């Protein structure tokens, strides 16, 4: 098994003792992404839709750095501090992912890092090497 760290300046740098993503052979494990602007490392301001898009843009940047796209996501976890935003997650996801959609969990949580309202992590499958 080979293990490679995936890192890109197009997504927020890790804010703790973790990597943006780790690739082991054909599987890429992407750490949780919150709506941080990669340039400023600040939470973006704006609507919940804008926050969801920033999270997905961060995930997409890491997927690209790993050699894939969001369509290579096999499993997506969504963490929300307010599950009433779940329909909006579905709406925005439909613009970022194509069928067949990844397996997914949506989890309501009390709090997220830096006071974020949404966080997502992903597992990609990239058999091409």
Secondary structure per residue as TSV (DSSP state, phi and psi in degrees):
chain	resnum	aa	ss	phi	psi
A	1	X	-	360.0	132.4
A	2	X	-	-103.3	146.0
A	3	X	E	-128.0	124.2
A	4	X	E	-128.9	136.5
A	5	X	E	-85.1	133.8
A	6	X	E	-104.5	129.3
A	7	X	-	-145.2	139.7
A	8	X	-	-145.9	144.3
A	9	X	T	-76.9	-9.3
A	10	X	T	-79.0	-4.6
A	11	X	S	-129.5	160.0
A	12	X	-	-59.1	141.2
A	13	X	-	-66.3	155.0
A	14	X	-	-59.5	138.1
A	15	X	S	-106.0	20.4
A	16	X	S	-161.7	-158.6
A	17	X	S	-90.1	68.0
A	18	X	S	-154.9	168.2
A	19	X	-	-103.5	156.1
A	20	X	S	-57.6	-42.0
A	21	X	E	-160.6	157.3
A	22	X	E	-130.2	129.4
A	23	X	E	-104.9	128.5
A	24	X	E	-122.9	107.5
A	25	X	T	54.4	-117.2
A	26	X	T	-92.5	3.3
A	27	X	E	-112.6	133.8
A	28	X	E	-118.2	124.1
A	29	X	E	-103.5	112.5
A	30	X	E	-99.0	126.0
A	31	X	E	-64.5	159.3
A	32	X	E	-57.7	136.4
A	33	X	E	-116.6	132.2
A	34	X	E	-110.2	171.8
A	35	X	S	-76.3	60.1
A	36	X	B	-89.9	138.9
A	37	X	-	-77.3	122.5
A	38	X	T	-60.5	-28.2
A	39	X	T	-77.2	-38.1
A	40	X	T	-105.2	-18.9
A	41	X	-	63.0	22.5
A	42	X	S	-104.4	150.5
A	43	X	B	-61.5	138.0
A	44	X	-	-71.4	155.6
A	45	X	-	-99.7	156.0
A	46	X	S	129.6	-169.3
A	47	X	-	-68.7	165.2
A	48	X	H	-61.4	-36.1
A	49	X	H	-60.7	-43.5
A	50	X	H	-63.0	-37.7
A	51	X	H	-66.0	-43.5
A	52	X	H	-62.2	-43.7
A	53	X	H	-62.4	-40.0
A	54	X	H	-63.8	-41.5
A	55	X	H	-61.3	-46.7
A	56	X	H	-67.2	-35.6
A	57	X	H	-63.7	-40.1
A	58	X	H	-63.8	-44.2
A	59	X	H	-61.9	-42.4
A	60	X	H	-62.9	-39.7
A	61	X	H	-63.0	-40.4
A	62	X	H	-70.6	-40.2
A	63	X	H	-59.1	-42.9
A	64	X	H	-62.1	-43.9
A	65	X	H	-62.0	-28.3
A	66	X	H	-83.3	-9.5
A	67	X	T	100.0	17.0
A	68	X	-	-132.9	-161.9
A	69	X	-	-140.3	176.2
A	70	X	G	-62.6	-23.6
A	71	X	G	-71.4	-7.2
A	72	X	G	-92.5	0.5
A	73	X	E	-71.0	123.0
A	74	X	E	-92.6	-32.4
A	75	X	E	-142.6	132.6
A	76	X	E	-127.2	131.9
A	77	X	E	-110.6	132.7
A	78	X	E	-118.6	126.4
A	79	X	E	-115.6	126.1
A	80	X	E	-128.1	138.6
A	81	X	S	-80.3	-12.4
A	82	X	-	-142.7	106.3
A	83	X	G	-67.5	-8.0
A	84	X	G	-67.0	-14.2
A	85	X	G	-84.5	-1.0
A	86	X	H	-58.6	-43.3
A	87	X	H	-58.7	-35.7
A	88	X	H	-67.4	-38.5
A	89	X	H	-57.6	-47.0
A	90	X	H	-58.7	-44.9
A	91	X	H	-61.3	-48.7
A	92	X	H	-69.0	-40.0
A	93	X	H	-56.9	-35.8
A	94	X	H	-63.6	-20.1
A	95	X	H	-87.6	-21.2
A	96	X	H	-100.6	-23.5
A	97	X	-	-120.3	149.9
A	98	X	-	-110.4	155.8
A	99	X	S	-68.7	145.2
A	100	X	S	-76.2	135.4
A	101	X	-	-73.3	156.9
A	102	X	-	-71.0	161.0
A	103	X	E	-63.6	152.1
A	104	X	E	-152.9	148.9
A	105	X	E	-124.5	144.7
A	106	X	E	-122.6	123.8
A	107	X	E	-126.5	128.8
A	108	X	E	-84.3	130.5
A	109	X	-	-128.3	158.0
A	110	X	S	-75.8	-35.7
A	111	X	-	-157.5	157.6
A	112	X	-	-131.6	162.9
A	113	X	G	-54.2	142.9
A	114	X	G	60.8	14.7
A	115	X	G	79.0	15.8
A	116	X	-	-62.4	156.2
A	117	X	S	-101.2	-13.6
A	118	X	E	-145.7	142.3
A	119	X	E	-144.1	145.3
A	120	X	E	-138.6	143.4
A	121	X	E	-128.1	166.2
A	122	X	E	-149.5	156.6
A	123	X	E	-122.1	124.0
A	124	X	E	-106.6	150.6
A	125	X	E	-117.8	118.3
A	126	X	-	-126.8	80.1
A	127	X	T	-69.0	-12.9
A	128	X	T	-70.2	-2.6
A	129	X	-	119.2	360.0
